[in-house]
Amino acid sequence: MLAQQRQNAILELIRQRGGVRVSHLVARFGVSDMTIRRDLEVLAERGLVDKVHGGATLAGPGSAEEPGFAAKSIRQQDEKRAIAGRAARMVEPGMAVALSAGTTTAALATLLGDVPGLTVVTNSIPVADALYQNPRVDQTVVLTGGMRTPSDALTGPVAEAAIRTLNVDLLFLGVHGMSPRTGFTTPNLLEAAVNRRLIGAARHLVVLADHTKWETIGIATIAPLAEADLLITDAGLPADGRQQIGEQVGELVVVEVD
């Protein structure tokens, strides 16, 4: 097992249990005590876990805490790929679509390189970069300007002005959290404002959110759950979440993870 694969597995264990001991991880993965401590150090440096005596616990973010893009990109990778794959099936040649900032939308961007005649509007540097890495002469990428956030989103009045006069067929929106009480949320006030502009520019809103976003709450509400025409999530979403979300969004799609 590669170090990154082991670290992802350790993180998932911590997410499930709330915390783990070094001795348990040594036995589970068959590596040395020092190797596990290095893995935990890497995860702690990324803001994903808190190191404690003899082990680690899941880092508890506040509603205004915003992890960086790199930190978020290693979380739930299989789930995000499955969600992105389902979303990509909605994109047809000649469409104009918007992709908000986020690691799941960035995963979707990597799947859109073969769609002819596509126009993509985004305030995400990684999304734009993914499309530039596989350019097509018949594709157009519109990257808003603006101020860069820790999650590599472009925000502020410049970004909002760039979106104000645009119209797109679909918006694929990544979110920090979702709950019946607060709707879809983000820990960044400026990013929330830009996302609301993107929603206003789109005919249909498609939210991409893995199961860990359920009952996570950021400081700023982007939109109520009922505003989503479609929400794509993974099978890790608990039964109560499926019921409550299904009662509010236009359609709930749950994908299986290989």
Number of C-alpha atoms within 10 A of each C-alpha: 7 7 12 12 11 15 19 18 15 22 26 15 15 20 17 11 11 15 19 21 15 19 13 13 20 16 11 10 13 11 11 14 15 11 15 24 18 14 19 23 16 15 23 18 13 16 18 23 24 17 19 11 7 10 19 23 20 22 17 12 16 12 17 14 13 19 17 14 18 13 17 18 17 19 18 18 16 15 23 26 21 22 27 26 17 18 22 17 10 10 17 14 12 13 17 22 23 28 25 27 28 27 29 29 28 25 22 25 21 22 19 20 17 14 17 16 16 21 19 23 25 27 31 25 20 22 28 22 16 18 21 16 10 12 14 15 7 11 20 17 19 14 19 21 21 18 16 15 18 12 22 19 26 26 24 18 15 14 23 23 15 18 25 13 9 15 18 19 14 22 27 29 23 23 28 23 24 27 18 16 10 19 21 31 27 25 22 22 17 19 27 23 18 28 26 14 20 27 25 17 21 19 13 18 22 25 25 26 27 29 22 19 18 20 16 19 24 26 18 21 22 24 17 17 25 17 18 22 16 21 24 21 27 21 15 16 16 12 10 9 17 18 11 13 21 17 14 16 18 16 16 20 16 19 18 12 13 7
